Amino acid sequence: MGRPTLAVWKFASCDGCQLTLLDCEDELLALAGQIEIVHFLEAGASGAGPYDVSLVEGSVTTPADLDRIRHVRAVSRRLVTIGACATAGGVQALRNFADVEEFASVVYASPEYIDTLATSTPIAAHVPVDFELRGCPIDRRQLLEVLAAHLAGRKPDVSRHSVCFECKIRGNVCVMVAHGTPCLGPITHAGCGAICPAYGRGCYGCFGPTPTWSGARPNTRGLLPWLDMTDDEADRVLSTFNVAAFREEARPDGAGDDASQ
């Protein structure tokens, strides 16, 4: 029996999460000995499926994306989404809360040639996903753990804690308690190693909302008063890499919509 096959796919994104895989350097050499990388355009590989594992970066933003992600799902035994774009719609999901036709008319000289959807949505909104790896970009350690878990036939050991947990591990002083610095750490998924608080900055949520152990979303609305911000300031803090996910959590009525997760 041959090595398990791997494919890496790009949708609407900046390629940063794909580069995280390439940046694994020595680990990538060892990985290549265990997995056959069949399709990965960023690395110059283009081969036909089916594939044992597909890593998908990017969100669905065009009608062509809808057809392509269904094809990727059909030829992949396991599908893992990587990064904020693939798991939450990315920063491009700002379009979900505005008029995309107005945006196109301002940005493009001939908007009639632009074929786009009114929303930017995560991959899981369209096809079943076996695992979501969060971050902007993803963490190389978590990526290697997911791939190693597949090779070993086990569930990936990826923390469901918040960034606050990582701050405690590093021995960081809480920037919000000690200095009054607004910080999304209590509601943000762990994985970055609490980089920003380690350097005196508040977390700005690049790994998206962390689920509780019961599977529920964190209490984003409960945190907002502690940020000591105006409504406009708080809205801007939540309008970054995971805007669709965070804004859904921050709504007073708790209602979601079809464009967010």
N, C-alpha and C positions, 0 to 999 in steps of 0.2 A: 504494500500500500504506500502511495506517495505521501509527500508532506501536505498538510492542510493548506488550502489556497486562500489568499488574501486579496481583496480589491479595495481601493480607496477612491471615493467619488467626491466631486465638488459640485455644489449648487451655489446659491447666492451667498458669497462669503469673501473674505480677504486672503484666504489660503494659510492663515496663521496656524491653524490646528494641524494641517497637513505638514507644515514646516516643523512642528513639534515632533512629529514622527521622524523626519529626516534628521533633526537635531539630537536624536538619541545616540548618535555616533557609535561608540563601542557596543552599546546594547543592541543597536540595529544590526550590526554584523552577526552577533550571536542569534538574534531573532531570525535573520535571513537564513540561517542554517536549520531552523526549525519550521519555518513557514515559507511557502513559495509565494512571493509577491507577483501576482499575475497581471493585475490591472492597477496602475498608479501613474496617471499622466504627468503628475508633478515630478516623478522620478524617471520618466521616459518609458514606462511599461504599459503596454496595451494588449490585453489578451482576453479571449472570450471565456465566459463562465460555463457552468455554474461555479459559484465560489462558496467556500466554507464560511468565511467571515467577510462582511463588507463594512468598512468604516465610511460613514457619510458625513461630510462637512457641508454646512450651508443650509439656507432656508428655501422654501418653495415660493417663488415670486412671479413665475410666468406660466402660461398654459402648457408650454413644452416641459416645464419642470414636473408637472402633474403626471404626464405620461412617462417621463424618465424614471421618477421615483418608484412607480409601480413596476417598471421593468427591473430596476435594481432589486426590489423586494422579491420578485419572482425568481431571480437567479441567485439569491443569497440564502444560505441555510440559516445564518445568523446575521442580523443587521444591528450595528452599533452606531448611534449618532454621537458625533463629537463636536463640542463647542456650543457657545450660546446661540449661534445662528440656527444650528440644526435642532437644538433642544428647546428654544424659546422664540425663535423668529429673528433674533439679532437686533442690532441697532436700527436696521432697515425697517423693523416693525413700527417705527414712528409713523409710517404711512398709514397704519391701521387706525390712527386717531385723527386723520386729516383727509384732505381731498387729493388723491393721487393724480387725478387729471390736472389739477391746478399745479401740482409740483412739476409734472411733465411739461406743461406749457411754459413754465419759467426756466427750466433747465435746458430743454431741447429746442433747437430751431425749427424742427419738423416733428412735433410730438405724434403726428398721425402714423409715423413709422414705428412707434414704440409699442411693443406687444407685451403688456404687463398685467398682473393681477392687482386688485385694489388693496391686497393685504400681503404681508410677509408672514408665513406660518411655519411652525416646526414640522419636522418630518413625521412625528407621531400623530399629527392631525390628519394624515392621509394614508399611512400604512402602519401595520404592526411593527413595533421596535422592540428588540430583545434587551437592549441596555442603553442608557443615556449617560454620556460622560460630559460633565459640565465644565464651563470655564471659557474665558476669552483672553488668551488661548487656553486650551486644556493643559493639565499638568502632565509632564512626561512620565512621572512615577506612576500616576494613575493609569495612563495609557498602557504602559508596560505590564501593569498588574492585570488589566483587562485581557490583554493578549495572552499572558502567561496562564491566566485562569482558563481560557479557552483550550489551550494546549493540554492542561491538566484535567479538563472536564469538570471544573468546579465553578461555583459562583464567585464573581470578582469581589475581593475584599476592599471595597471603596467606602469610606466613611460617610455616614449620613448626618454627622454633627454639623454645627455652625462654625463660623470662623472664630467665635469666642472660645471654643474648645481648643483651637489651634493656638490662640493667644496664650492660654493657660499653659500649654505644653512648652511654648517658647519662653515663658516667664515675662511676657509683655505686661507693662502697666496699661490698664484700660484707658484709652485716650478719651473716651466719652465721660467716664467717671472722674478721672484725674484732671482733665484739661477742658472738658466741655466741648470736645471736637465731635461734630456729627459723625456717626459711624453706623453702617448697615451690617456690621458683623453679627449681631444677634439673630438676624433673619437670613443670612447668606450662607450658602452651601460651602462646606469646608473643601479644601483641595489646593489652595494657593500657598499654604504654610503661613498665613497671616502676614504677608509681606508688607502691606501698607501700614498696619498698626505697629509693626516692628520698627518702622522708621518715623513714627509719630503722626502718621496720616490716618484718617478714618477710612474704613473699608467702603468701597463704592459699589459692591455687589456684582463683580464680574462673573461669579460662579452661580448667580441666580438664587432664587428662594430655596431654602433648605426645607425638605419635608420633615415633619415630626415623625416619631417612631410609629405613630398610629396611621401615618400616611397623609395626614392633613397638612395644609400649608401653614407657614409660620404666621404669627400675629403681626403683620405689617402695620395695620392701622393702629395697633396698640403701641408700636414703637415710635410712630411719627411725632407725637407730642414731646417725646424725650429728645428729639433732634434739635429742638429750639429753633425752628425755621418758620418762615412764612409759608403759606400754601404754595406759592410759586416756586420758592426755593426747594421745598420738599419734592414738588413735581419734577423739577430738573434733576434732582439727585436720583430719582427713580427712573429717569428717562435715558438710560444708557444702554448697555449691551443686552439687558434682559427686560427691556421696557414693557413688552406685552405681559410678561409674567408678573412683574412688580406692580404695574398699574392695575391689573386685575385684583391683586391682593389689597390694594389701597383704596378701592372703591367703597364708599360708605355703605352701599346696599349689598356688597359682596357679590354682585352679579358679574358673570363673565360674559364673553361673546365668542363667536365662532372663530375669531381671528387670534385669540390668545389661549395660552395653556397654563 
